[in-house]
Amino acid sequence: MAWDGCVVPPFGPVLRGFAPPVKFNITVCSPGRIFDTLNFVMRHTPFPFCFFVMVFVFAALDYAQANEPEIKFFEADNKHIQYTGRVDFSDPKKPKFWQPGIYIQAKFRGSSCDLILNDEMPNGQRNYVTLVIDNQAPRRIRTTGKTTIVKAAEGLPGGTHTITVIKATEAGSGYLEFMGFICEDLVPFGARPERTIEFIGNSITSSAGSDASMIACDKGQWYDQHNAYMSYGPMTARALNAQWQLSAVSGIGLMKSYGFDKTMPQVYDKMDMRNDARPWNFNGYTPDVVTVCLGENDGPQDSVQFTKHYIAFIGTLRRHYPTAHIVCLTSPMAEPALNTMLQHYLAGIVNYYKQQGEDKVSYYAISKAYTAGCGGHPSQAQHQEIASELTAYLKTITGW
């Protein structure tokens, strides 16, 4: 009879002078497996040999316990944890954030990593987060309640690994508080990408309706099909090796919003844009490029008023970001008449700035309508198409 068991290296697999009816092949294992080994051998081995095996296995158990990696809790203010986006650090032990696409990164040592999140859960609405380990495919999960312990990674090979945690849902889903990581060790993550981009927009930029992998279209709640990590903005940024920030709210417009009474110029300076709350310090992130995708929720507007409001908003952006490229986008969801109107208005705005000697304001007309996702929004595959278009255009104006 043969049994593949386990024990620790110092004792080796050879027990000289004995010829037990059970042959067992020994490798390093956990204390639980060692107990399994002991139980099996005692049931299939004569008593004299059992006694020796008991002594042998208990010694192995002591060794295994002594050498098992220690798992520790690393609080949110650990110096090796990086945050990108509009994060409230009023309590550094519980950084709080609302906007979609905000992300946290760390490098950990060992085969597993858990994390702890607190969810505001306004009106029972729960947030989604997307997890990326090393270069593996992203995995989107939903919080389970006010506090969620997320098993982000397990069974990984030894060594160091990277983890990225992204808020997939909008401020309307409430805030998340990040409490920390549970793992063997955290090590320095390394330098951030030097390039930085900010994507301003509405539900399209927020990724609404793009991911029906967990809950089908027209089922669940509005934010159940959000996945900000896979929206056109972060996809574009990753293609250009840049950091990203999403300043986006579903339903928002430049002059007129759909579903609430605030517009983007009114809430742009906030960390919680949906509720027009908590001022943001613009020194926390300075983009090289800002894209603006507004107008879908405004609908057809008087040309003078629309361009006046747009130019005023660009003025706000320019005060915060004196040297950034500002790119005005048409809407990927626009019907033909609105698309033509937006192209005409944006061309006029860019021409106005050229007359002022400003050469870093431009516009890009998205090539076609992208409406295959839930509620006529772009699907995830179409977000990739938009990102490919936008990536190519940004390369032409930045030289990246």
N, C-alpha and C positions, 0 to 999 in steps of 0.2 A: 504494500500500500504506500502511496506517496501523497504528501500534502505540502503545498507551497505556503509556508508560514513566514514569520518574520521575527527578527530580533536585532540587536545592535552589533556593530562591527567588532568590538573588542572580544566577543566570545566566539565568533566564527561558527561555521556550520558543521565542524567535525567533532564528534564526541567519541574519542578513542576508547577502545576496550568494551564498547557496548554494541550490541546488534539488535536494536529495537525493531519490532515489526512494522513501525511507521518510519518512513524516510521523510525528513522535512527539510526543505530548502529555505535558507534564512536570508532575509534582507532587512534593511532598516524600515521600521514602521512605527505607527502610533501606539500609545499605551493601550487603546481599545483593541487593536489587532493582537497585541501581546496577550491580553486576557483570552481572546478567542483561541489563540495558539495553545495556551495552557489547558483550556477546557477540552479541546479536541484531543490533545495528546493523552490526557488523563483517562479519557473514555476508551482509548484504543491501545493502551500500553500497559504492560504488567506493572504491579505496584512498586517493586524496587527501582525500576527505571523512572517511575512517576515522581518519586521523592527527589531524585537528582534533577529532573526536569523542573520541578517547582522552584528549587533553589536557583537554578540557572535562569529561569524566566523572570523571577522577581528581581534578580540582579539586573537583567536586561531592562525591566520596567523602570528601575531607578535611573538607569543610564538614559533611557529614552525621555523620561520626564525632565531630567536635568538638561538635556540638549534640545528640547523642543523650543522653537523660536518663540520669544515673548511677544505677544500681541498687545499693542498699546493704543491709547486714545490720544490723538493729536488735535488740540483745540483749534478753532477757526482762525485764531490770531497767530498761528505758527508761521514763522518767517519763510518757510518753504512753500507756502500756499499762495498762488497768484490769483487775483481777481481782475476781470475785465468787464467794464460796464458801469452803469450808474448804481453803485452799491452804497448803502447807508452804514457807515462804520461807527455810529454813535455808541453802540455797544460792540467793541471789537471781538468779544467772545460769541456774539450772535449777529454777524453782519446780515443785513436785511435788504432784499431787492425785489423789485416789481416787474421791470420791463422784460419783454421776451428777448432771448438770445444772450442774456448775461451769462458769463461762463467762469468757472473755477477750474484751475489746473494744479496738478501736483505730480511729483514723481515718487513712487513708493518702492520699497524693497520687500520681497517676499512673494508668496503665491496667492495671496488674497487681499482684498481691501473692501471694507464697508464704509458707509458714511451715514450721518444723521442729519435729517432735515426737519424743521418745523414748518407747518403749512398754516396760513391764516384761515383758510377755508371759509370765505365769506358766503353766507347763504348755502353752506354745504358744498360749494364748488371746490374741487380739488385740483391742484396743479399737476402738470406733467413735467418730467425732466428727461433729458437725453443723456446717455452715458457713452463715452468712447474710451476704450482701453487700448493703449498702443495704437496699432493701425487696424484694429478690428472694426467690423461693421458697427455703426451706432445702434444703440438699444434704447427705446423709449419706454418709460415706465410711468405709472401714476402713483402719487402718494396714497398711503393707506389711511391716513387720519391726521390728527394734529401733529403727531410726531411719527416719523417713519425712519426705521433703520433699513437702509438699502444695501443689499449684498451686491456690490458693484462688480466684484471680480473674485473668482475662486478657481483653484486648480491650475494656476498659471505656472510655467517653469520658473525655477529660481532666478534670482537676479533682480534688476530694476525694471519698472514699468511705469508708463504715464497714464494718468486718468484725467479726463475732461468731463465736467458736469455742467450741463447747459439747461437754463430755464426754457422749456419748450413753449410755455403758455404766456399770455399777456398779463398786464396789471389787473385786468378785470377778473382774473382768477385769484387775486390776492397776492400777498407777498410770500416769499420763502425766507426762512432764516437758516443759514448754514451753521451747524454746530461743530463739525469736524470729521476727521477720518479715523478709522480703526484699522490698523495695519501693523506690520512688523517695524517699519521705520519710514520716515520721510527724508528725502535727500534733496539737494538743490535742483530746481527745475531747469534752470538755464535761462538764457536771455530771451526776452520776448521778440517777436518780429518787429523790425524797425518801422515797417509801413503800417499805416492806420487808416481805416475807412469808417465812416458813419453813414448809415442808410436810414433816411427819414421817409415815413410813409404811413399807410393805413393797414387794413386787414391783409392786403396782398403782401406787403413787406413783413407783416407779422406771421405769415404762413398759414392763415386761416384756410380751412378746407382742403389742405394738401395731403393729409395723412389719415387715411381711413383704415389703417392696418389693424387697429384695435376696436374701433367702433365705426360702424358704417355711416355713410352720409345720411343726413336726415334722422339720425338716431342720437341719443344722448343729449349733451349740451353743446353750446356754441364752441367752446374751447377744446372739445374732445378730438378734433381733427387737426389741431395745431402741432407743428413741429419746427420751431424756429431754427434749429440747427441745419435743417434741410431746406430752408428758404433761399431765395436767390442771393440775398445779401451775404450771409456766411459762406455760401458756396463760392461766390465771387472772391471774397476775401481769402479763402483757403487756396484758391487757384493762383492768387497773386502773392501768397505768403505774407498776408497782412492780418493785423488784429481787426476786429469788427465791433461795432456797436449798433444796435437797432433802436431807433427812436420812433416807435410806431404804435398806433392805437387803431383798433378796428372802428370803422365808421367815421374817422376823423377827416376833415377837409381843411382847405386853406381859408375859405370864407364861410362855408356852411358844412356842418357835419350831419351824419345820419345816426340818429339814436341817442344823441346827447348834445348839450348846448355849448360845448367848448370846441375851439378850433386849434390847429397845431400851433399857430403863433402864440396863443394864450397859454398852452401847457408845455411848450418846448423846454422851458427852463426848470422842469420838475423831474424828480426821480420816479414819482408815481404819476405818470401822465394821465392815466384814465380818470383819476380823482383830483387832478390839478393840485397835487400836494407834495411837500418836501422839496425845497429848493435844491438845485444841483449846482455844484461848484465846477465850472467849466475848466478849471485848471486840472481836473482829474483825467481828462482825455482830450487830446488835440489831434484831430484827423488831418491827414494829408489830402483826402478826398471826401466830399460829402455829396451823396446823391439824394435827390428830392423826388418822390413819386406821390404827388398829390393832384387832386382834380376829379378823381372818380366819384367821390361822394359829393363834391360841389355840383356836379352836373353842368349843363350849359349856363354860362354866366356872361354878363356884360363884359366885353373885352377890356374896356377902360378900367373897370373896377377890379377885374381879376388880375390884370397885369400890375395894377397899382399895389394890390395886396401881396402879390408874388415878389415884386421888387422890394417891398418893405421887409418881407421875411428874409430875402437874400441879404438885405442890409443887416439884419440881426445876426445871421450866420457869419457875415464878414467881420462884424465887430468881435465875435468870439474866436474866429479862425481867420486871421488876416491873410494868410498865404495859401489857404486850401483851394484846390480845384472844386468848384461847385457845378454839379451836373444835374440838370433838370430832365426828368424822365416823363415820357407819356405813360398812360395807364395800360397795363397788359390786359385789363378787362374791358376797356372802353369799346363801346359800339362805334361803328364807322363815323357817325356824325360827331360824337364827342372826341374821337381820336383826331379827326381833321381839325376841330376847334383847338385842341390842346397843342397840336403841332404848330398851328398858326400863332397862337399866343406865345408859346415858348420861343419860337423863332424871333418874334418881336422883342421879347425880353432880352435875349442874347444880343440882338442888334443894338438895343439901348445901351448895354454895358460896353459893347465894342466902341460905341461913340464916346463913352466916358474914358476910354483907354484901358478898360478892364478886359484882360484876355484869359482869365481863368474861370469864366462863367460860360458854360456850353449847354447844349441839350442833345439828348439822344432819343430818337423815335424807335421804340421797340417794334420789331418787324411785323408782328401780327398779334391777333388776340389769342390769349391763353386762358381757356375757361373750362378745362376738362376735370377740374377738381370739384369738391362739394360746393354747392351754392354758386356755381359759375366762377369759382376762383381757380387759379392755376393749380394743376396737380403737381405732385412732387417731381415727376419727370419733366414737366413744363418749367418748374422753377430752375431745373438744371439747364434747360434751353435758354431761359432768360439770363442765367448766370454766364453762360457761354458767350452770349451776345455782349453782355455788359463787360465781361473780362476783356474781350478783344478791344472794345472801345476804350476802356480805361488805359490799356497798354499804349494806345496811340497818343493819349494826351499826357501821360506821365512818364513814358519811356521805361516803364517797369518790364 
